[in-house]
Amino acid sequence: MDVQREIDTRGLNCPLPILKAKKALAEMQSGELLRVVATDPGSMRDFQAFARQTGNELVQQETAGAEFIHVLRRR
């Protein structure tokens, strides 16, 4: 997957991973991919809701050990 930008939100709890993702997406072009690495288990449902509310596409979510990886496509 050709990700244009990645942000590290390890150690941050809701709503900080969402806020950082929102800021990063605002600086990106339409169609570009953003990967967010988080350690907050609640981020799985938070990013699903964020994608529904903003119109950005949640391309992928996965769990890798204690990390949660979210890939969003900028609308």
PQR file with spaces between the fields and no chain letter, atoms N, CA, C, O and H, PARSE charges and radii, in Angstrom:
ATOM       1  N    MET     1       0.849   -1.176    0.000 -0.4000 1.5000
ATOM       2  CA   MET     1       0.000    0.000    0.000 -0.0000 2.0000
ATOM       3  C    MET     1       0.896    1.240    0.000  0.5500 1.7000
ATOM       4  O    MET     1       1.819    1.352    0.806 -0.5500 1.4000
ATOM       5  N    ASP     2       0.615    2.149   -0.894 -0.4000 1.5000
ATOM       6  CA   ASP     2       1.433    3.349   -1.058 -0.0000 2.0000
ATOM       7  C    ASP     2       0.898    4.472   -0.174  0.5500 1.7000
ATOM       8  O    ASP     2       0.062    5.267   -0.603 -0.5500 1.4000
ATOM       9  H    ASP     2      -0.135    2.058   -1.549  0.4000 1.0000
ATOM      10  N    VAL     3       1.388    4.529    1.064 -0.4000 1.5000
ATOM      11  CA   VAL     3       0.931    5.519    2.044 -0.0000 2.0000
ATOM      12  C    VAL     3       1.763    6.791    1.896  0.5500 1.7000
ATOM      13  O    VAL     3       2.993    6.734    1.887 -0.5500 1.4000
ATOM      14  H    VAL     3       2.067    3.883    1.412  0.4000 1.0000
ATOM      15  N    GLN     4       1.095    7.935    1.779 -0.4000 1.5000
ATOM      16  CA   GLN     4       1.805    9.199    1.601 -0.0000 2.0000
ATOM      17  C    GLN     4       2.298    9.800    2.914  0.5500 1.7000
ATOM      18  O    GLN     4       3.295   10.521    2.938 -0.5500 1.4000
ATOM      19  H    GLN     4       0.096    7.982    1.785  0.4000 1.0000
ATOM      20  N    ARG     5       1.594    9.499    4.004 -0.4000 1.5000
ATOM      21  CA   ARG     5       1.958   10.103    5.288 -0.0000 2.0000
ATOM      22  C    ARG     5       1.636    9.135    6.416  0.5500 1.7000
ATOM      23  O    ARG     5       0.665    8.382    6.341 -0.5500 1.4000
ATOM      24  H    ARG     5       0.784    8.913    3.984  0.4000 1.0000
ATOM      25  N    GLU     6       2.461    9.158    7.464 -0.4000 1.5000
ATOM      26  CA   GLU     6       2.223    8.323    8.637 -0.0000 2.0000
ATOM      27  C    GLU     6       2.384    9.180    9.885  0.5500 1.7000
ATOM      28  O    GLU     6       3.304    9.992    9.981 -0.5500 1.4000
ATOM      29  H    GLU     6       3.250    9.770    7.524  0.4000 1.0000
ATOM      30  N    ILE     7       1.474    8.988   10.841 -0.4000 1.5000
ATOM      31  CA   ILE     7       1.616    9.680   12.117 -0.0000 2.0000
ATOM      32  C    ILE     7       1.625    8.655   13.247  0.5500 1.7000
ATOM      33  O    ILE     7       0.946    7.630   13.191 -0.5500 1.4000
ATOM      34  H    ILE     7       0.726    8.328   10.763  0.4000 1.0000
ATOM      35  N    ASP     8       2.402    8.958   14.255 -0.4000 1.5000
ATOM      36  CA   ASP     8       2.580    8.091   15.414 -0.0000 2.0000
ATOM      37  C    ASP     8       1.815    8.689   16.587  0.5500 1.7000
ATOM      38  O    ASP     8       2.166    9.752   17.100 -0.5500 1.4000
ATOM      39  H    ASP     8       2.954    9.790   14.301  0.4000 1.0000
ATOM      40  N    THR     9       0.758    7.985   17.005 -0.4000 1.5000
ATOM      41  CA   THR     9      -0.015    8.471   18.151 -0.0000 2.0000
ATOM      42  C    THR     9       0.090    7.488   19.317  0.5500 1.7000
ATOM      43  O    THR     9      -0.788    7.440   20.179 -0.5500 1.4000
ATOM      44  H    THR     9       0.473    7.122   16.589  0.4000 1.0000
ATOM      45  N    ARG    10       1.166    6.708   19.338 -0.4000 1.5000
ATOM      46  CA   ARG    10       1.365    5.758   20.438 -0.0000 2.0000
ATOM      47  C    ARG    10       1.393    6.506   21.765  0.5500 1.7000
ATOM      48  O    ARG    10       2.015    7.561   21.888 -0.5500 1.4000
ATOM      49  H    ARG    10       1.880    6.746   18.638  0.4000 1.0000
ATOM      50  N    GLY    11       0.707    5.939   22.755 -0.4000 1.5000
ATOM      51  CA   GLY    11       0.684    6.533   24.084 -0.0000 2.0000
ATOM      52  C    GLY    11      -0.372    7.605   24.273  0.5500 1.7000
ATOM      53  O    GLY    11      -0.576    8.084   25.389 -0.5500 1.4000
ATOM      54  H    GLY    11       0.202    5.082   22.655  0.4000 1.0000
ATOM      55  N    LEU    12      -1.047    7.989   23.197 -0.4000 1.5000
ATOM      56  CA   LEU    12      -2.085    9.016   23.287 -0.0000 2.0000
ATOM      57  C    LEU    12      -3.456    8.356   23.354  0.5500 1.7000
ATOM      58  O    LEU    12      -3.702    7.342   22.701 -0.5500 1.4000
ATOM      59  H    LEU    12      -0.882    7.600   22.291  0.4000 1.0000
ATOM      60  N    ASN    13      -4.334    8.934   24.139 -0.4000 1.5000
ATOM      61  CA   ASN    13      -5.696    8.420   24.262 -0.0000 2.0000
ATOM      62  C    ASN    13      -6.676    9.366   23.592  0.5500 1.7000
ATOM      63  O    ASN    13      -6.365   10.525   23.320 -0.5500 1.4000
ATOM      64  H    ASN    13      -4.134    9.758   24.670  0.4000 1.0000
ATOM      65  N    CYS    14      -7.859    8.847   23.335 -0.4000 1.5000
ATOM      66  CA   CYS    14      -8.937    9.603   22.718 -0.0000 2.0000
ATOM      67  C    CYS    14      -9.127   10.925   23.460  0.5500 1.7000
ATOM      68  O    CYS    14      -9.113   10.938   24.691 -0.5500 1.4000
ATOM      69  H    CYS    14      -8.112    7.905   23.556  0.4000 1.0000
ATOM      70  N    PRO    15      -9.298   12.005   22.763 -0.5600 1.5000
ATOM      71  CA   PRO    15      -9.486   12.150   21.310  0.2800 2.0000
ATOM      72  C    PRO    15      -8.205   12.514   20.547  0.5500 1.7000
ATOM      73  O    PRO    15      -8.290   12.849   19.366 -0.5500 1.4000
ATOM      74  N    LEU    16      -7.049   12.462   21.161 -0.4000 1.5000
ATOM      75  CA   LEU    16      -5.832   12.944   20.504 -0.0000 2.0000
ATOM      76  C    LEU    16      -5.477   12.234   19.187  0.5500 1.7000
ATOM      77  O    LEU    16      -5.108   12.916   18.231 -0.5500 1.4000
ATOM      78  H    LEU    16      -6.980   12.189   22.120  0.4000 1.0000
ATOM      79  N    PRO    17      -5.571   10.890   19.089 -0.5600 1.5000
ATOM      80  CA   PRO    17      -5.265   10.280   17.786  0.2800 2.0000
ATOM      81  C    PRO    17      -6.169   10.795   16.662  0.5500 1.7000
ATOM      82  O    PRO    17      -5.708   11.009   15.541 -0.5500 1.4000
ATOM      83  N    ILE    18      -7.447   10.992   16.961 -0.4000 1.5000
ATOM      84  CA   ILE    18      -8.392   11.508   15.964 -0.0000 2.0000
ATOM      85  C    ILE    18      -8.031   12.945   15.592  0.5500 1.7000
ATOM      86  O    ILE    18      -8.031   13.297   14.413 -0.5500 1.4000
ATOM      87  H    ILE    18      -7.822   10.818   17.872  0.4000 1.0000
ATOM      88  N    LEU    19      -7.727   13.771   16.583 -0.4000 1.5000
ATOM      89  CA   LEU    19      -7.394   15.168   16.306 -0.0000 2.0000
ATOM      90  C    LEU    19      -6.129   15.284   15.464  0.5500 1.7000
ATOM      91  O    LEU    19      -6.061   16.111   14.555 -0.5500 1.4000
ATOM      92  H    LEU    19      -7.727   13.485   17.542  0.4000 1.0000
ATOM      93  N    LYS    20      -5.139   14.468   15.760 -0.4000 1.5000
ATOM      94  CA   LYS    20      -3.895   14.486   14.980 -0.0000 2.0000
ATOM      95  C    LYS    20      -4.146   13.996   13.548  0.5500 1.7000
ATOM      96  O    LYS    20      -3.575   14.532   12.598 -0.5500 1.4000
ATOM      97  H    LYS    20      -5.195   13.796   16.499  0.4000 1.0000
ATOM      98  N    ALA    21      -4.996   12.985   13.399 -0.4000 1.5000
ATOM      99  CA   ALA    21      -5.337   12.488   12.072 -0.0000 2.0000
ATOM     100  C    ALA    21      -6.103   13.545   11.281  0.5500 1.7000
ATOM     101  O    ALA    21      -5.853   13.737   10.091 -0.5500 1.4000
ATOM     102  H    ALA    21      -5.460   12.550   14.171  0.4000 1.0000
ATOM     103  N    LYS    22      -7.027   14.223   11.936 -0.4000 1.5000
ATOM     104  CA   LYS    22      -7.809   15.261   11.275 -0.0000 2.0000
ATOM     105  C    LYS    22      -6.896   16.371   10.753  0.5500 1.7000
ATOM     106  O    LYS    22      -7.067   16.848    9.631 -0.5500 1.4000
ATOM     107  H    LYS    22      -7.230   14.067   12.903  0.4000 1.0000
ATOM     108  N    LYS    23      -5.933   16.775   11.571 -0.4000 1.5000
ATOM     109  CA   LYS    23      -4.980   17.821   11.178 -0.0000 2.0000
ATOM     110  C    LYS    23      -4.126   17.355   10.001  0.5500 1.7000
ATOM     111  O    LYS    23      -3.913   18.109    9.051 -0.5500 1.4000
ATOM     112  H    LYS    23      -5.794   16.388   12.482  0.4000 1.0000
ATOM     113  N    ALA    24      -3.637   16.116   10.059 -0.4000 1.5000
ATOM     114  CA   ALA    24      -2.810   15.583    8.973 -0.0000 2.0000
ATOM     115  C    ALA    24      -3.605   15.490    7.670  0.5500 1.7000
ATOM     116  O    ALA    24      -3.102   15.855    6.608 -0.5500 1.4000
ATOM     117  H    ALA    24      -3.810   15.503   10.830  0.4000 1.0000
ATOM     118  N    LEU    25      -4.843   15.003    7.751 -0.4000 1.5000
ATOM     119  CA   LEU    25      -5.676   14.874    6.555 -0.0000 2.0000
ATOM     120  C    LEU    25      -5.951   16.227    5.915  0.5500 1.7000
ATOM     121  O    LEU    25      -6.028   16.328    4.691 -0.5500 1.4000
ATOM     122  H    LEU    25      -5.252   14.706    8.614  0.4000 1.0000
ATOM     123  N    ALA    26      -6.099   17.260    6.723 -0.4000 1.5000
ATOM     124  CA   ALA    26      -6.372   18.600    6.204 -0.0000 2.0000
ATOM     125  C    ALA    26      -5.213   19.117    5.356  0.5500 1.7000
ATOM     126  O    ALA    26      -5.409   19.961    4.482 -0.5500 1.4000
ATOM     127  H    ALA    26      -6.036   17.178    7.718  0.4000 1.0000
ATOM     128  N    GLU    27      -4.012   18.613    5.612 -0.4000 1.5000
ATOM     129  CA   GLU    27      -2.818   19.052    4.879 -0.0000 2.0000
ATOM     130  C    GLU    27      -2.527   18.180    3.661  0.5500 1.7000
ATOM     131  O    GLU    27      -1.559   18.426    2.941 -0.5500 1.4000
ATOM     132  H    GLU    27      -3.853   17.927    6.323  0.4000 1.0000
ATOM     133  N    MET    28      -3.361   17.158    3.424 -0.4000 1.5000
ATOM     134  CA   MET    28      -3.124   16.203    2.346 -0.0000 2.0000
ATOM     135  C    MET    28      -4.045   16.469    1.159  0.5500 1.7000
ATOM     136  O    MET    28      -5.050   17.170    1.278 -0.5500 1.4000
ATOM     137  H    MET    28      -4.148   16.959    4.009  0.4000 1.0000
ATOM     138  N    GLN    29      -3.679   15.892    0.008 -0.4000 1.5000
ATOM     139  CA   GLN    29      -4.493   16.009   -1.203 -0.0000 2.0000
ATOM     140  C    GLN    29      -5.554   14.911   -1.224  0.5500 1.7000
ATOM     141  O    GLN    29      -5.387   13.865   -0.596 -0.5500 1.4000
ATOM     142  H    GLN    29      -2.862   15.323   -0.088  0.4000 1.0000
ATOM     143  N    SER    30      -6.633   15.153   -1.940 -0.4000 1.5000
ATOM     144  CA   SER    30      -7.690   14.164   -2.084 -0.0000 2.0000
ATOM     145  C    SER    30      -7.137   12.867   -2.676  0.5500 1.7000
ATOM     146  O    SER    30      -6.391   12.895   -3.656 -0.5500 1.4000
ATOM     147  H    SER    30      -6.769   16.003   -2.449  0.4000 1.0000
ATOM     148  N    GLY    31      -7.504   11.734   -2.078 -0.4000 1.5000
ATOM     149  CA   GLY    31      -7.071   10.428   -2.566 -0.0000 2.0000
ATOM     150  C    GLY    31      -5.799    9.908   -1.912  0.5500 1.7000
ATOM     151  O    GLY    31      -5.481    8.726   -2.045 -0.5500 1.4000
ATOM     152  H    GLY    31      -8.110   11.711   -1.282  0.4000 1.0000
ATOM     153  N    GLU    32      -5.063   10.772   -1.206 -0.4000 1.5000
ATOM     154  CA   GLU    32      -3.832   10.327   -0.547 -0.0000 2.0000
ATOM     155  C    GLU    32      -4.153    9.498    0.697  0.5500 1.7000
ATOM     156  O    GLU    32      -5.209    9.651    1.310 -0.5500 1.4000
ATOM     157  H    GLU    32      -5.321   11.732   -1.098  0.4000 1.0000
ATOM     158  N    LEU    33      -3.212    8.611    1.055 -0.4000 1.5000
ATOM     159  CA   LEU    33      -3.406    7.713    2.187 -0.0000 2.0000
ATOM     160  C    LEU    33      -2.610    8.163    3.406  0.5500 1.7000
ATOM     161  O    LEU    33      -1.459    8.588    3.304 -0.5500 1.4000
ATOM     162  H    LEU    33      -2.354    8.486    0.557  0.4000 1.0000
ATOM     163  N    LEU    34      -3.257    8.055    4.556 -0.4000 1.5000
ATOM     164  CA   LEU    34      -2.651    8.374    5.848 -0.0000 2.0000
ATOM     165  C    LEU    34      -2.688    7.128    6.720  0.5500 1.7000
ATOM     166  O    LEU    34      -3.739    6.508    6.879 -0.5500 1.4000
ATOM     167  H    LEU    34      -4.192    7.710    4.639  0.4000 1.0000
ATOM     168  N    ARG    35      -1.543    6.763    7.284 -0.4000 1.5000
ATOM     169  CA   ARG    35      -1.480    5.644    8.236 -0.0000 2.0000
ATOM     170  C    ARG    35      -1.319    6.247    9.633  0.5500 1.7000
ATOM     171  O    ARG    35      -0.471    7.109    9.866 -0.5500 1.4000
ATOM     172  H    ARG    35      -0.689    7.267    7.155  0.4000 1.0000
ATOM     173  N    VAL    36      -2.155    5.769   10.550 -0.4000 1.5000
ATOM     174  CA   VAL    36      -2.092    6.203   11.945 -0.0000 2.0000
ATOM     175  C    VAL    36      -1.769    4.988   12.802  0.5500 1.7000
ATOM     176  O    VAL    36      -2.467    3.976   12.740 -0.5500 1.4000
ATOM     177  H    VAL    36      -2.843    5.069   10.361  0.4000 1.0000
ATOM     178  N    VAL    37      -0.713    5.087   13.600 -0.4000 1.5000
ATOM     179  CA   VAL    37      -0.341    4.013   14.523 -0.0000 2.0000
ATOM     180  C    VAL    37      -0.727    4.475   15.928  0.5500 1.7000
ATOM     181  O    VAL    37      -0.271    5.519   16.393 -0.5500 1.4000
ATOM     182  H    VAL    37      -0.146    5.909   13.651  0.4000 1.0000
ATOM     183  N    ALA    38      -1.569    3.690   16.595 -0.4000 1.5000
ATOM     184  CA   ALA    38      -2.083    4.053   17.915 -0.0000 2.0000
ATOM     185  C    ALA    38      -1.930    2.885   18.883  0.5500 1.7000
ATOM     186  O    ALA    38      -1.768    1.736   18.470 -0.5500 1.4000
ATOM     187  H    ALA    38      -1.939    2.842   16.216  0.4000 1.0000
ATOM     188  N    THR    39      -1.984    3.195   20.170 -0.4000 1.5000
ATOM     189  CA   THR    39      -1.971    2.150   21.197 -0.0000 2.0000
ATOM     190  C    THR    39      -3.274    2.144   21.996  0.5500 1.7000
ATOM     191  O    THR    39      -3.454    1.290   22.864 -0.5500 1.4000
ATOM     192  H    THR    39      -2.115    4.128   20.505  0.4000 1.0000
ATOM     193  N    ASP    40      -4.169    3.067   21.724 -0.4000 1.5000
ATOM     194  CA   ASP    40      -5.460    3.146   22.414 -0.0000 2.0000
ATOM     195  C    ASP    40      -6.431    2.142   21.783  0.5500 1.7000
ATOM     196  O    ASP    40      -6.788    2.293   20.615 -0.5500 1.4000
ATOM     197  H    ASP    40      -4.022    3.760   21.019  0.4000 1.0000
ATOM     198  N    PRO    41      -6.867    1.110   22.540 -0.5600 1.5000
ATOM     199  CA   PRO    41      -7.797    0.124   21.973  0.2800 2.0000
ATOM     200  C    PRO    41      -9.089    0.752   21.462  0.5500 1.7000
ATOM     201  O    PRO    41      -9.695    0.243   20.519 -0.5500 1.4000
ATOM     202  N    GLY    42      -9.510    1.844   22.071 -0.4000 1.5000
ATOM     203  CA   GLY    42     -10.722    2.532   21.636 -0.0000 2.0000
ATOM     204  C    GLY    42     -10.586    3.174   20.265  0.5500 1.7000
ATOM     205  O    GLY    42     -11.582    3.568   19.659 -0.5500 1.4000
ATOM     206  H    GLY    42      -9.017    2.258   22.836  0.4000 1.0000
ATOM     207  N    SER    43      -9.361    3.278   19.777 -0.4000 1.5000
ATOM     208  CA   SER    43      -9.155    3.916   18.472 -0.0000 2.0000
ATOM     209  C    SER    43      -9.797    3.112   17.347  0.5500 1.7000
ATOM     210  O    SER    43     -10.114    3.675   16.299 -0.5500 1.4000
ATOM     211  H    SER    43      -8.552    2.958   20.270  0.4000 1.0000
ATOM     212  N    MET    44      -9.994    1.807   17.540 -0.4000 1.5000
ATOM     213  CA   MET    44     -10.629    0.999   16.492 -0.0000 2.0000
ATOM     214  C    MET    44     -12.030    1.541   16.183  0.5500 1.7000
ATOM     215  O    MET    44     -12.349    1.806   15.024 -0.5500 1.4000
ATOM     216  H    MET    44      -9.736    1.350   18.391  0.4000 1.0000
ATOM     217  N    ARG    45     -12.840    1.702   17.183 -0.4000 1.5000
ATOM     218  CA   ARG    45     -14.198    2.217   16.942 -0.0000 2.0000
ATOM     219  C    ARG    45     -14.184    3.723   16.664  0.5500 1.7000
ATOM     220  O    ARG    45     -15.014    4.226   15.907 -0.5500 1.4000
ATOM     221  H    ARG    45     -12.581    1.487   18.125  0.4000 1.0000
ATOM     222  N    ASP    46     -13.226    4.446   17.286 -0.4000 1.5000
ATOM     223  CA   ASP    46     -13.151    5.892   17.069 -0.0000 2.0000
ATOM     224  C    ASP    46     -12.891    6.220   15.602  0.5500 1.7000
ATOM     225  O    ASP    46     -13.521    7.121   15.048 -0.5500 1.4000
ATOM     226  H    ASP    46     -12.552    4.037   17.901  0.4000 1.0000
ATOM     227  N    PHE    47     -11.963    5.494   14.966 -0.4000 1.5000
ATOM     228  CA   PHE    47     -11.652    5.781   13.562 -0.0000 2.0000
ATOM     229  C    PHE    47     -12.773    5.347   12.634  0.5500 1.7000
ATOM     230  O    PHE    47     -12.956    5.948   11.576 -0.5500 1.4000
ATOM     231  H    PHE    47     -11.450    4.763   15.416  0.4000 1.0000
ATOM     232  N    GLN    48     -13.530    4.315   13.003 -0.4000 1.5000
ATOM     233  CA   GLN    48     -14.699    3.926   12.203 -0.0000 2.0000
ATOM     234  C    GLN    48     -15.727    5.055   12.214  0.5500 1.7000
ATOM     235  O    GLN    48     -16.267    5.422   11.170 -0.5500 1.4000
ATOM     236  H    GLN    48     -13.381    3.827   13.863  0.4000 1.0000
ATOM     237  N    ALA    49     -15.991    5.601   13.394 -0.4000 1.5000
ATOM     238  CA   ALA    49     -16.952    6.702   13.518 -0.0000 2.0000
ATOM     239  C    ALA    49     -16.429    7.960   12.816  0.5500 1.7000
ATOM     240  O    ALA    49     -17.190    8.665   12.154 -0.5500 1.4000
ATOM     241  H    ALA    49     -15.552    5.303   14.241  0.4000 1.0000
ATOM     242  N    PHE    50     -15.137    8.237   12.962 -0.4000 1.5000
ATOM     243  CA   PHE    50     -14.523    9.401   12.329 -0.0000 2.0000
ATOM     244  C    PHE    50     -14.697    9.335   10.808  0.5500 1.7000
ATOM     245  O    PHE    50     -15.054   10.330   10.178 -0.5500 1.4000
ATOM     246  H    PHE    50     -14.518    7.665   13.500  0.4000 1.0000
ATOM     247  N    ALA    51     -14.448    8.174   10.228 -0.4000 1.5000
ATOM     248  CA   ALA    51     -14.580    8.013    8.778 -0.0000 2.0000
ATOM     249  C    ALA    51     -16.027    8.237    8.340  0.5500 1.7000
ATOM     250  O    ALA    51     -16.273    8.925    7.349 -0.5500 1.4000
ATOM     251  H    ALA    51     -14.158    7.365   10.739  0.4000 1.0000
ATOM     252  N    ARG    52     -16.978    7.666    9.064 -0.4000 1.5000
ATOM     253  CA   ARG    52     -18.402    7.859    8.727 -0.0000 2.0000
ATOM     254  C    ARG    52     -18.785    9.336    8.789  0.5500 1.7000
ATOM     255  O    ARG    52     -19.498    9.834    7.918 -0.5500 1.4000
ATOM     256  H    ARG    52     -16.779    7.107    9.869  0.4000 1.0000
ATOM     257  N    GLN    53     -18.314   10.027    9.811 -0.4000 1.5000
ATOM     258  CA   GLN    53     -18.721   11.418   10.024 -0.0000 2.0000
ATOM     259  C    GLN    53     -18.055   12.398    9.059  0.5500 1.7000
ATOM     260  O    GLN    53     -18.639   13.429    8.725 -0.5500 1.4000
ATOM     261  H    GLN    53     -17.735    9.622   10.519  0.4000 1.0000
ATOM     262  N    THR    54     -16.845   12.086    8.611 -0.4000 1.5000
ATOM     263  CA   THR    54     -16.103   13.039    7.784 -0.0000 2.0000
ATOM     264  C    THR    54     -16.125   12.728    6.299  0.5500 1.7000
ATOM     265  O    THR    54     -15.797   13.595    5.488 -0.5500 1.4000
ATOM     266  H    THR    54     -16.371   11.249    8.881  0.4000 1.0000
ATOM     267  N    GLY    55     -16.502   11.515    5.922 -0.4000 1.5000
ATOM     268  CA   GLY    55     -16.505   11.141    4.520 -0.0000 2.0000
ATOM     269  C    GLY    55     -15.166   10.629    4.017  0.5500 1.7000
ATOM     270  O    GLY    55     -15.045   10.263    2.848 -0.5500 1.4000
ATOM     271  H    GLY    55     -16.768   10.811    6.580  0.4000 1.0000
ATOM     272  N    ASN    56     -14.153   10.597    4.885 -0.4000 1.5000
ATOM     273  CA   ASN    56     -12.883    9.980    4.516 -0.0000 2.0000
ATOM     274  C    ASN    56     -13.067    8.472    4.565  0.5500 1.7000
ATOM     275  O    ASN    56     -13.836    7.963    5.381 -0.5500 1.4000
ATOM     276  H    ASN    56     -14.252   10.895    5.835  0.4000 1.0000
ATOM     277  N    GLU    57     -12.366    7.758    3.697 -0.4000 1.5000
ATOM     278  CA   GLU    57     -12.525    6.301    3.622 -0.0000 2.0000
ATOM     279  C    GLU    57     -11.549    5.603    4.567  0.5500 1.7000
ATOM     280  O    GLU    57     -10.347    5.866    4.542 -0.5500 1.4000
ATOM     281  H    GLU    57     -11.742    8.171    3.034  0.4000 1.0000
ATOM     282  N    LEU    58     -12.084    4.712    5.397 -0.4000 1.5000
ATOM     283  CA   LEU    58     -11.247    3.873    6.247 -0.0000 2.0000
ATOM     284  C    LEU    58     -10.877    2.653    5.410  0.5500 1.7000
ATOM     285  O    LEU    58     -11.677    1.730    5.255 -0.5500 1.4000
ATOM     286  H    LEU    58     -13.061    4.499    5.416  0.4000 1.0000
ATOM     287  N    VAL    59      -9.657    2.657    4.873 -0.4000 1.5000
ATOM     288  CA   VAL    59      -9.216    1.632    3.936 -0.0000 2.0000
ATOM     289  C    VAL    59      -8.854    0.344    4.657  0.5500 1.7000
ATOM     290  O    VAL    59      -9.138   -0.747    4.164 -0.5500 1.4000
ATOM     291  H    VAL    59      -9.008    3.407    5.000  0.4000 1.0000
ATOM     292  N    GLN    60      -8.226    0.466    5.827 -0.4000 1.5000
ATOM     293  CA   GLN    60      -7.733   -0.719    6.528 -0.0000 2.0000
ATOM     294  C    GLN    60      -7.604   -0.429    8.017  0.5500 1.7000
ATOM     295  O    GLN    60      -7.291    0.687    8.431 -0.5500 1.4000
ATOM     296  H    GLN    60      -7.996    1.353    6.228  0.4000 1.0000
ATOM     297  N    GLN    61      -7.855   -1.466    8.806 -0.4000 1.5000
ATOM     298  CA   GLN    61      -7.586   -1.440   10.246 -0.0000 2.0000
ATOM     299  C    GLN    61      -6.979   -2.779   10.603  0.5500 1.7000
ATOM     300  O    GLN    61      -7.447   -3.823   10.149 -0.5500 1.4000
ATOM     301  H    GLN    61      -8.110   -2.372    8.470  0.4000 1.0000
ATOM     302  N    GLU    62      -5.940   -2.749   11.415 -0.4000 1.5000
ATOM     303  CA   GLU    62      -5.351   -4.004   11.872 -0.0000 2.0000
ATOM     304  C    GLU    62      -4.746   -3.830   13.246  0.5500 1.7000
ATOM     305  O    GLU    62      -4.409   -2.725   13.671 -0.5500 1.4000
ATOM     306  H    GLU    62      -5.560   -1.901   11.784  0.4000 1.0000
ATOM     307  N    THR    63      -4.616   -4.959   13.931 -0.4000 1.5000
ATOM     308  CA   THR    63      -3.983   -4.983   15.241 -0.0000 2.0000
ATOM     309  C    THR    63      -2.657   -5.705   15.092  0.5500 1.7000
ATOM     310  O    THR    63      -2.595   -6.809   14.551 -0.5500 1.4000
ATOM     311  H    THR    63      -4.889   -5.857   13.586  0.4000 1.0000
ATOM     312  N    ALA    64      -1.595   -5.073   15.577 -0.4000 1.5000
ATOM     313  CA   ALA    64      -0.255   -5.674   15.525 -0.0000 2.0000
ATOM     314  C    ALA    64       0.313   -5.621   16.938  0.5500 1.7000
ATOM     315  O    ALA    64       0.919   -4.628   17.342 -0.5500 1.4000
ATOM     316  H    ALA    64      -1.645   -4.176   16.016  0.4000 1.0000
ATOM     317  N    GLY    65       0.108   -6.704   17.680 -0.4000 1.5000
ATOM     318  CA   GLY    65       0.537   -6.711   19.076 -0.0000 2.0000
ATOM     319  C    GLY    65      -0.307   -5.738   19.875  0.5500 1.7000
ATOM     320  O    GLY    65      -1.531   -5.860   19.926 -0.5500 1.4000
ATOM     321  H    GLY    65      -0.384   -7.511   17.352  0.4000 1.0000
ATOM     322  N    ALA    66       0.350   -4.773   20.498 -0.4000 1.5000
ATOM     323  CA   ALA    66      -0.364   -3.764   21.294 -0.0000 2.0000
ATOM     324  C    ALA    66      -0.660   -2.510   20.490  0.5500 1.7000
ATOM     325  O    ALA    66      -1.094   -1.501   21.046 -0.5500 1.4000
ATOM     326  H    ALA    66       1.344   -4.674   20.457  0.4000 1.0000
ATOM     327  N    GLU    67      -0.427   -2.568   19.178 -0.4000 1.5000
ATOM     328  CA   GLU    67      -0.640   -1.400   18.333 -0.0000 2.0000
ATOM     329  C    GLU    67      -1.836   -1.601   17.412  0.5500 1.7000
ATOM     330  O    GLU    67      -2.149   -2.715   16.993 -0.5500 1.4000
ATOM     331  H    GLU    67      -0.074   -3.388   18.726  0.4000 1.0000
ATOM     332  N    PHE    68      -2.482   -0.501   17.116 -0.4000 1.5000
ATOM     333  CA   PHE    68      -3.645   -0.488   16.232 -0.0000 2.0000
ATOM     334  C    PHE    68      -3.313    0.426   15.067  0.5500 1.7000
ATOM     335  O    PHE    68      -2.971    1.594   15.248 -0.5500 1.4000
ATOM     336  H    PHE    68      -2.228    0.404   17.456  0.4000 1.0000
ATOM     337  N    ILE    69      -3.422   -0.131   13.864 -0.4000 1.5000
ATOM     338  CA   ILE    69      -3.024    0.613   12.673 -0.0000 2.0000
ATOM     339  C    ILE    69      -4.272    0.911   11.836  0.5500 1.7000
ATOM     340  O    ILE    69      -5.077    0.027   11.541 -0.5500 1.4000
ATOM     341  H    ILE    69      -3.700   -1.080   13.717  0.4000 1.0000
ATOM     342  N    HIS    70      -4.399    2.172   11.471 -0.4000 1.5000
ATOM     343  CA   HIS    70      -5.546    2.637   10.712 -0.0000 2.0000
ATOM     344  C    HIS    70      -5.026    3.312    9.450  0.5500 1.7000
ATOM     345  O    HIS    70      -4.091    4.111    9.511 -0.5500 1.4000
ATOM     346  H    HIS    70      -3.745    2.890   11.711  0.4000 1.0000
ATOM     347  N    VAL    71      -5.625    2.995    8.311 -0.4000 1.5000
ATOM     348  CA   VAL    71      -5.246    3.651    7.063 -0.0000 2.0000
ATOM     349  C    VAL    71      -6.490    4.338    6.519  0.5500 1.7000
ATOM     350  O    VAL    71      -7.523    3.708    6.298 -0.5500 1.4000
ATOM     351  H    VAL    71      -6.384    2.347    8.261  0.4000 1.0000
ATOM     352  N    LEU    72      -6.366    5.649    6.309 -0.4000 1.5000
ATOM     353  CA   LEU    72      -7.475    6.463    5.821 -0.0000 2.0000
ATOM     354  C    LEU    72      -7.124    7.070    4.464  0.5500 1.7000
ATOM     355  O    LEU    72      -5.983    7.462    4.223 -0.5500 1.4000
ATOM     356  H    LEU    72      -5.526    6.161    6.489  0.4000 1.0000
ATOM     357  N    ARG    73      -8.128    7.141    3.580 -0.4000 1.5000
ATOM     358  CA   ARG    73      -7.955    7.817    2.295 -0.0000 2.0000
ATOM     359  C    ARG    73      -8.658    9.163    2.386  0.5500 1.7000
ATOM     360  O    ARG    73      -9.843    9.238    2.712 -0.5500 1.4000
ATOM     361  H    ARG    73      -9.055    6.822    3.776  0.4000 1.0000
ATOM     362  N    ARG    74      -7.918   10.215    2.095 -0.4000 1.5000
ATOM     363  CA   ARG    74      -8.479   11.583    2.148 -0.0000 2.0000
ATOM     364  C    ARG    74      -9.572   11.730    1.101  0.5500 1.7000
ATOM     365  O    ARG    74      -9.397   11.348   -0.056 -0.5500 1.4000
ATOM     366  H    ARG    74      -6.956   10.154    1.830  0.4000 1.0000
ATOM     367  N    ARG    75     -10.692   12.284    1.518 -0.4000 1.5000
ATOM     368  CA   ARG    75     -11.818   12.466    0.592 -0.0000 2.0000
ATOM     369  C    ARG    75     -11.540   13.577   -0.395  0.5500 1.7000
ATOM     370  O    ARG    75     -12.378   13.868   -1.248 -0.5500 1.4000
ATOM     371  H    ARG    75     -10.834   12.594    2.458  0.4000 1.0000
